[in-house]
Amino acid sequence: MNAAPSVTRVLRTVREQLGPLWWYAALLFFVSKIGDLVNFYTNMIVVPRFRSAGLLSLNDLGVIEPVTRLVGFSAVPLAIVSIVGAKYLSAYHAAGEDGKVKRFSRDMLVWAAASFVIFLLALRALYAPLCVRLNLHTPHLFAGLAAMAALSCFGPVVGVMLQGLQRFRASALISFADPALRLAAALLLIPLFHVSGYLFAMCAGGLAAVVIGAGGLRGSLGRRVRSESYSADWPAIRRFALPVGIWTIAGVFQGFIEPFVIKHFLPVEDAAGYYGACRIGAIPGYFVGSVNYVLLPLLSFRHERGEDTGAYTKQALLFTAAVGAVGTAVLGLLAGWLFGLLPDWQPFAPYAPQVWKVSAITLLSSMFAVYTTHEIACRRLRFLRYLVPIVLAEAVVLYGIFGWTAFAGFLPAAVADLLRSLPRSIDAVIWLMVASRVALLLCAFGDEYRRRRAAPHGG
């Protein structure tokens, strides 16, 4: 008796029972966990080992966070289009309009090329002062940043196509291949190019993701599909893109300014300790990222058909909260023990008390991401009313704690005294980061409560 058909039937039954959200989330979860383990090995075994061997310094470790997040600015124009694209590609896919999918996808590629050129020109102009502020003296760094920027622009185009068209199998393959190639490239390139080699290694995985993703899209964007204009949707797309752009810029700015302040103003040891705390504290995020990736196209698909979106969102939010809370508690208890396991981790040991706070940031950010994913899928962007002020306030306070003396002559004496009294430590910075996420989540819950109260029948 052939067992294959029975296995197929079992898998089909499991898929039907779980529903598309949890089936594809589980598929991506199990495959991506292998990738997460490889990424963890790269960042917490390979990189610290190279530091112990003298190929990387503590300064190099502290540079990795701000430099890699800096590249996020290259993809700001594209990220706006990608978020809008995920929404509209899902809508066109739901309506069976493959011609519009093809035209929209091609336009995103053109936009990606323009984004890369703009970032490259800006990076060229700002490169020298950036190196001074981050204490960077690494050969080939500009080339590494440029290569990462190219993949940061073109990679999301492929990713959003896979997401919008629900090609989750190709996404699962990328989740494994990307980190595996990063590891192989890191072992080869870091000894040759140091921090720049780390950036080149990240590019190797990104290039593989683009190739695999392009292969997964052949059936939807091949010659048999005739391109079709979506110009009738341009006014709605522009209205949607403006607030999405504000949201994207706020998120990228927040993600960069936090590690930049740590690297620029605090000792080298603090920046390196923050690198280690981030790698351990991000572990709970490994378990919830797959859910949010699957959630957006499913919610968009259901919203366009007038179906309920609340059930999936509640499930995703509860799952994220439960897994994140357990992970934060466990890491809070075990961080000191973990950093004592390997000699290469000794520089991170004094920063073990920061791990649970970084993990809490991951938890709060993931929960807020579930909420914003639902709102974007439903074309509601009211959360910008509090997101932007909170992000800007955090940046002003972060930079003000350390850099206020440059404006001391223009500040009232009471304000100067207050700023002078504020703590200037890694602990204070991370607590402020936690507080900003708490504020965002409280505002989100409050906004949702008011919306439901105002809606007919509390819906």
C-alpha positions as CSV (number, residue, x, y, z in Angstrom):
1,M,0.0,0.0,0.0
2,N,1.3,3.4,-1.1
3,A,1.7,5.7,1.9
4,A,2.1,8.9,-0.1
5,P,-1.6,9.4,-0.8
6,S,-2.5,8.9,2.8
7,V,0.2,11.4,3.9
8,T,-1.1,13.9,1.3
9,R,-4.7,13.4,2.6
10,V,-3.5,14.0,6.2
11,L,-1.7,17.1,5.3
12,R,-4.7,18.4,3.3
13,T,-7.0,17.7,6.3
14,V,-4.6,19.5,8.7
15,R,-4.5,22.4,6.3
16,E,-8.3,22.6,6.2
17,Q,-8.6,22.4,10.0
18,L,-5.9,25.1,10.6
19,G,-7.1,27.5,7.9
20,P,-4.7,29.4,5.6
21,L,-3.4,31.8,8.3
22,W,-2.0,29.1,10.6
23,W,-1.2,26.5,7.9
24,Y,1.1,28.9,6.0
25,A,2.4,30.5,9.2
26,A,3.3,27.0,10.5
27,L,5.0,26.2,7.2
28,L,7.0,29.4,7.2
29,F,7.7,29.0,10.9
30,F,9.3,25.5,10.7
31,V,11.4,26.4,7.7
32,S,12.4,29.8,8.9
33,K,13.5,28.4,12.3
34,I,16.3,26.6,10.6
35,G,17.2,30.0,9.0
36,D,17.0,31.7,12.4
37,L,19.3,29.2,14.0
38,V,21.8,29.8,11.2
39,N,21.5,33.6,11.6
40,F,22.0,33.2,15.3
41,Y,25.1,31.1,14.7
42,T,26.5,33.7,12.3
43,N,25.9,36.7,14.6
44,M,26.6,35.1,18.0
45,I,29.2,32.4,17.2
46,V,31.1,33.4,14.1
47,V,31.2,37.1,14.6
48,P,32.4,37.0,18.3
49,R,34.9,34.3,17.4
50,F,36.4,36.6,14.7
51,R,36.5,39.3,17.4
52,S,38.4,37.0,19.7
53,A,40.8,36.2,16.9
54,G,41.5,39.9,16.4
55,L,39.8,40.1,13.0
56,L,37.0,42.3,14.4
57,S,37.2,44.8,17.3
58,L,34.6,45.8,19.9
59,N,34.1,49.0,17.9
60,D,33.3,46.8,14.8
61,L,30.6,45.0,16.8
62,G,29.1,48.3,17.9
63,V,29.1,49.5,14.4
64,I,27.0,46.7,12.9
65,E,23.6,47.8,14.3
66,P,23.7,51.4,13.2
67,V,25.3,50.7,9.8
68,T,22.9,47.9,8.8
69,R,20.0,50.0,9.9
70,L,21.3,53.0,7.9
71,V,20.7,51.0,4.7
72,G,17.0,51.1,5.6
73,F,16.9,54.6,4.4
74,S,17.8,53.4,0.9
75,A,14.6,51.5,0.8
76,V,12.3,54.2,2.2
77,P,10.8,55.2,-1.2
78,L,10.5,51.5,-2.2
79,A,9.1,50.5,1.2
80,I,6.3,53.0,0.7
81,V,5.5,51.4,-2.7
82,S,6.0,47.9,-1.3
83,I,3.5,48.4,1.5
84,V,1.0,49.9,-0.8
85,G,1.9,47.2,-3.3
86,A,1.2,44.4,-0.9
87,K,-2.3,45.8,-0.4
88,Y,-3.1,46.4,-4.1
89,L,-1.4,43.2,-5.3
90,S,-3.7,41.3,-2.9
91,A,-6.7,43.3,-4.2
92,Y,-5.8,42.6,-7.8
93,H,-5.1,38.9,-7.0
94,A,-8.5,38.6,-5.3
95,A,-10.2,40.1,-8.3
96,G,-8.2,37.8,-10.7
97,E,-6.7,40.8,-12.5
98,D,-3.3,39.3,-13.4
99,G,-2.5,42.0,-16.0
100,K,-2.6,44.7,-13.3
101,V,-0.4,42.5,-11.0
102,K,2.2,42.4,-13.8
103,R,2.1,46.1,-14.6
104,F,2.3,47.1,-10.9
105,S,5.2,44.7,-10.3
106,R,7.2,46.1,-13.2
107,D,6.6,49.7,-12.0
108,M,7.9,48.7,-8.5
109,L,11.1,47.5,-10.2
110,V,11.6,50.8,-11.8
111,W,10.9,52.6,-8.5
112,A,13.5,50.3,-6.9
113,A,16.1,51.4,-9.4
114,A,15.3,55.1,-8.7
115,S,15.5,54.5,-5.0
116,F,18.9,53.0,-5.2
117,V,20.3,55.9,-7.3
118,I,18.9,58.5,-4.8
119,F,20.4,56.7,-1.8
120,L,23.7,56.2,-3.5
121,L,24.0,60.0,-4.2
122,A,23.0,60.8,-0.6
123,L,25.4,58.3,0.9
124,R,28.2,59.7,-1.2
125,A,27.6,63.2,0.2
126,L,27.2,62.1,3.8
127,Y,29.7,59.3,3.9
128,A,32.7,61.2,5.4
129,P,30.8,62.9,8.3
130,L,29.0,59.6,9.0
131,C,32.4,57.8,9.3
132,V,33.6,60.4,11.8
133,R,30.5,60.1,14.0
134,L,30.5,56.3,14.1
135,N,34.3,56.0,14.3
136,L,34.5,54.0,11.1
137,H,37.8,53.4,9.4
138,T,37.1,50.2,7.5
139,P,38.2,49.7,3.8
140,H,35.6,48.9,1.2
141,L,32.8,50.1,3.6
142,F,31.2,52.3,0.9
143,A,31.1,49.4,-1.5
144,G,29.5,47.2,1.2
145,L,26.8,49.8,2.0
146,A,26.1,50.3,-1.7
147,A,25.7,46.5,-2.3
148,M,23.4,46.2,0.7
149,A,21.4,49.2,-0.5
150,A,20.9,47.6,-3.9
151,L,19.5,44.5,-2.4
152,S,17.5,46.5,0.1
153,C,15.8,48.2,-2.9
154,F,15.2,45.2,-5.2
155,G,14.8,42.4,-2.6
156,P,11.5,43.8,-1.1
157,V,10.0,44.1,-4.6
158,V,10.3,40.3,-5.0
159,G,9.2,39.8,-1.4
160,V,6.1,41.9,-1.7
161,M,5.1,40.1,-4.9
162,L,5.4,36.7,-3.2
163,Q,3.5,38.0,-0.2
164,G,0.7,39.8,-2.2
165,L,0.2,36.7,-4.5
166,Q,0.5,34.3,-1.5
167,R,3.5,32.4,-2.9
168,F,4.4,31.2,0.6
169,R,6.3,28.1,-0.5
170,A,8.9,30.3,-2.3
171,S,9.0,32.5,0.8
172,A,9.7,29.4,2.9
173,L,12.6,28.4,0.7
174,I,14.1,31.9,0.9
175,S,13.8,31.7,4.7
176,F,16.2,28.8,4.6
177,A,18.6,29.6,1.7
178,D,19.2,33.3,2.6
179,P,20.8,32.7,6.1
180,A,22.7,29.6,4.9
181,L,24.4,31.6,2.2
182,R,25.0,34.5,4.6
183,L,26.8,32.1,7.0
184,A,29.0,30.6,4.2
185,A,29.8,34.1,2.9
186,A,30.6,35.4,6.4
187,L,33.1,32.6,7.0
188,L,34.8,33.5,3.8
189,L,34.6,37.3,3.6
190,I,34.9,38.6,7.2
191,P,38.6,37.5,7.5
192,L,39.3,39.4,4.2
193,F,37.2,42.5,4.6
194,H,36.3,42.7,8.4
195,V,33.0,44.8,8.9
196,S,32.7,45.3,5.1
197,G,32.9,41.5,4.8
198,Y,29.9,41.2,7.1
199,L,28.0,43.5,4.8
200,F,29.0,41.6,1.7
201,A,27.9,38.4,3.4
202,M,24.5,39.8,4.0
203,C,24.3,40.6,0.3
204,A,25.0,37.0,-0.6
205,G,21.9,35.9,1.1
206,G,19.8,38.7,-0.3
207,L,20.9,37.9,-3.8
208,A,19.8,34.3,-3.3
209,A,16.4,35.5,-2.1
210,V,15.9,37.6,-5.2
211,V,16.8,34.7,-7.5
212,I,14.5,32.2,-5.7
213,G,11.7,34.7,-5.5
214,A,11.9,35.5,-9.2
215,G,11.6,31.8,-9.9
216,G,8.5,31.5,-7.7
217,L,6.8,34.3,-9.7
218,R,7.3,33.0,-13.2
219,G,3.8,31.6,-13.5
220,S,2.2,34.9,-12.5
221,L,4.3,37.3,-14.5
222,G,5.3,35.3,-17.6
223,R,4.7,36.1,-21.2
224,R,1.2,34.5,-21.2
225,V,0.0,37.3,-18.8
226,R,-0.8,40.5,-20.7
227,S,0.1,43.7,-18.9
228,E,-2.9,45.9,-18.0
229,S,-3.0,49.5,-16.8
230,Y,-4.2,50.3,-13.3
231,S,-4.2,54.1,-13.9
232,A,-7.8,54.3,-12.6
233,D,-6.5,53.4,-9.2
234,W,-3.8,56.0,-9.1
235,P,-5.8,58.6,-7.1
236,A,-6.6,56.0,-4.4
237,I,-3.0,54.7,-4.4
238,R,-1.6,58.2,-3.9
239,R,-4.0,58.9,-1.0
240,F,-3.0,55.6,0.5
241,A,0.8,56.1,-0.2
242,L,1.1,59.4,1.6
243,P,0.3,58.2,5.1
244,V,2.1,55.0,4.5
245,G,5.2,57.0,3.6
246,I,5.0,59.0,6.8
247,W,4.7,55.7,8.7
248,T,7.6,54.2,6.9
249,I,9.9,57.1,7.4
250,A,9.0,57.3,11.1
251,G,9.8,53.6,11.5
252,V,13.2,53.7,9.7
253,F,14.2,56.9,11.5
254,Q,13.4,55.3,14.9
255,G,15.3,52.2,14.0
256,F,18.4,54.1,13.0
257,I,18.5,56.8,15.7
258,E,18.4,54.4,18.6
259,P,21.6,52.4,17.8
260,F,23.2,55.6,16.4
261,V,22.9,57.4,19.7
262,I,24.3,54.4,21.5
263,K,27.3,54.1,19.2
264,H,27.9,57.9,18.9
265,F,27.7,59.0,22.5
266,L,28.3,55.9,24.7
267,P,31.5,53.9,25.2
268,V,32.6,51.3,22.7
269,E,31.8,48.6,25.3
270,D,28.2,49.7,25.6
271,A,27.7,49.6,21.8
272,A,29.2,46.1,21.6
273,G,27.1,45.0,24.6
274,Y,24.0,46.4,22.9
275,Y,24.9,44.2,19.8
276,G,25.0,41.1,22.0
277,A,21.8,42.0,23.9
278,C,19.9,42.6,20.6
279,R,20.9,39.2,19.2
280,I,19.7,37.4,22.3
281,G,16.7,39.6,23.0
282,A,15.4,39.3,19.5
283,I,14.9,35.5,19.9
284,P,11.1,35.8,20.8
285,G,10.7,37.6,17.5
286,Y,11.8,34.4,15.7
287,F,8.5,32.8,16.7
288,V,6.1,35.4,15.7
289,G,7.4,37.0,12.5
290,S,5.9,34.3,10.2
291,V,2.4,35.0,11.5
292,N,2.6,38.7,10.6
293,Y,4.0,38.0,7.2
294,V,1.1,35.7,6.3
295,L,-1.5,38.0,8.0
296,L,-1.3,41.0,5.7
297,P,-2.3,39.4,2.4
298,L,-4.9,37.3,4.0
299,L,-6.5,40.3,5.7
300,S,-6.3,42.3,2.6
301,F,-7.9,39.5,0.6
302,R,-10.8,39.2,3.1
303,H,-11.2,42.9,3.4
304,E,-11.6,43.4,-0.4
305,R,-14.3,40.7,-0.3
306,G,-16.1,42.3,2.6
307,E,-15.4,39.4,4.9
308,D,-14.5,39.5,8.6
309,T,-10.9,40.4,9.5
310,G,-11.1,40.6,13.3
311,A,-10.8,36.8,14.1
312,Y,-7.5,36.4,12.4
313,T,-6.2,39.6,14.0
314,K,-7.2,38.5,17.5
315,Q,-5.6,35.1,17.0
316,A,-2.3,36.6,15.8
317,L,-2.3,39.2,18.6
318,L,-2.9,36.7,21.4
319,F,-0.3,34.3,19.9
320,T,2.3,37.1,19.7
321,A,1.6,38.3,23.2
322,A,1.8,34.8,24.7
323,V,5.0,33.7,23.0
324,G,6.7,37.1,23.5
325,A,5.8,37.2,27.2
326,V,7.1,33.7,27.8
327,G,10.3,34.4,25.8
328,T,10.9,37.7,27.6
329,A,10.5,36.0,31.0
330,V,12.8,33.1,30.1
331,L,15.5,35.3,28.7
332,G,15.4,37.6,31.7
333,L,16.2,34.6,33.9
334,L,18.8,33.0,31.7
335,A,20.6,35.9,30.1
336,G,23.5,35.9,32.6
337,W,23.9,32.2,32.3
338,L,23.8,32.3,28.5
339,F,26.5,34.9,28.2
340,G,28.7,32.8,30.5
341,L,28.6,29.8,28.2
342,L,31.3,30.8,25.8
343,P,34.5,32.8,26.3
344,D,33.7,34.7,23.1
345,W,30.6,36.1,24.8
346,Q,32.4,37.6,27.8
347,P,32.3,41.2,26.6
348,F,28.5,40.9,26.6
349,A,28.2,39.5,30.1
350,P,27.8,42.9,31.9
351,Y,24.9,43.7,29.7
352,A,22.8,40.6,30.5
353,P,20.3,42.8,32.5
354,Q,19.5,44.6,29.3
355,V,18.5,41.4,27.4
356,W,14.9,41.1,28.9
357,K,14.3,44.8,28.1
358,V,15.4,44.3,24.5
359,S,13.2,41.3,24.4
360,A,10.3,43.4,25.8
361,I,10.9,45.9,23.0
362,T,10.7,43.0,20.5
363,L,7.4,41.8,22.1
364,L,5.8,45.3,22.2
365,S,6.9,46.1,18.6
366,S,5.6,42.8,17.3
367,M,2.2,43.4,19.0
368,F,2.0,46.8,17.5
369,A,3.0,45.4,14.1
370,V,0.0,43.0,14.2
371,Y,-2.3,46.0,14.9
372,T,-0.8,48.2,12.1
373,T,-0.9,45.2,9.7
374,H,-4.7,44.9,10.3
375,E,-5.2,48.7,9.9
376,I,-3.2,48.9,6.7
377,A,-5.1,45.9,5.3
378,C,-8.3,47.7,6.0
379,R,-6.9,51.0,4.6
380,R,-7.1,52.7,8.0
381,L,-4.1,54.7,9.0
382,R,-5.3,56.7,12.0
383,F,-2.4,55.3,14.1
384,L,-0.2,57.9,12.4
385,R,-1.7,60.6,14.6
386,Y,0.1,59.2,17.6
387,L,2.9,57.2,16.0
388,V,4.7,60.1,14.5
389,P,4.7,62.4,17.6
390,I,5.9,59.5,19.8
391,V,8.7,58.6,17.5
392,L,9.8,62.2,17.2
393,A,9.6,62.7,20.9
394,E,11.7,59.7,21.5
395,A,14.4,60.9,19.1
396,V,14.4,64.4,20.6
397,V,14.8,63.1,24.1
398,L,17.4,60.5,23.1
399,Y,19.6,63.0,21.3
400,G,18.8,65.7,23.8
401,I,20.1,63.6,26.7
402,F,23.6,63.6,25.2
403,G,23.7,66.4,22.6
404,W,21.8,69.2,24.4
405,T,25.1,71.0,25.4
406,A,25.4,72.2,21.7
407,F,22.3,74.3,22.3
408,A,22.9,75.2,26.0
409,G,23.2,78.9,25.1
410,F,19.7,79.0,23.6
411,L,17.9,77.0,26.4
412,P,16.3,78.4,29.5
413,A,18.3,77.7,32.6
414,A,15.5,75.4,34.0
415,V,15.5,73.3,30.9
416,A,19.3,73.1,30.9
417,D,19.3,72.0,34.5
418,L,16.7,69.3,33.8
419,L,18.7,68.0,30.8
420,R,21.9,68.0,32.9
421,S,20.3,65.9,35.5
422,L,19.1,63.2,33.1
423,P,21.0,59.8,33.3
424,R,23.4,59.1,30.4
425,S,23.8,55.4,30.3
426,I,22.9,52.4,28.2
427,D,20.2,51.5,30.7
428,A,18.5,54.8,30.4
429,V,18.5,54.7,26.6
430,I,17.0,51.2,26.5
431,W,14.4,52.1,29.1
432,L,13.4,55.0,27.0
433,M,13.1,52.7,24.0
434,V,10.8,50.4,26.1
435,A,8.7,53.4,27.1
436,S,8.1,54.5,23.5
437,R,6.8,51.1,22.6
438,V,4.5,50.9,25.6
439,A,3.1,54.3,24.6
440,L,2.5,53.2,21.0
441,L,0.7,50.0,22.1
442,L,-1.5,51.9,24.7
443,C,-2.4,54.4,22.1
444,A,-3.3,51.6,19.6
445,F,-5.6,49.9,22.1
446,G,-7.2,53.2,23.1
447,D,-7.8,54.1,19.5
448,E,-9.3,50.7,18.7
449,Y,-11.6,50.9,21.8
450,R,-12.9,54.3,20.7
451,R,-13.4,53.1,17.1
452,R,-15.5,50.2,18.3
453,R,-17.5,52.4,20.6
454,A,-18.2,54.7,17.8
455,A,-19.0,52.0,15.2
456,P,-22.6,50.8,14.8
457,H,-23.4,47.9,17.2
458,G,-19.9,48.3,18.6
459,G,-18.4,46.5,15.5
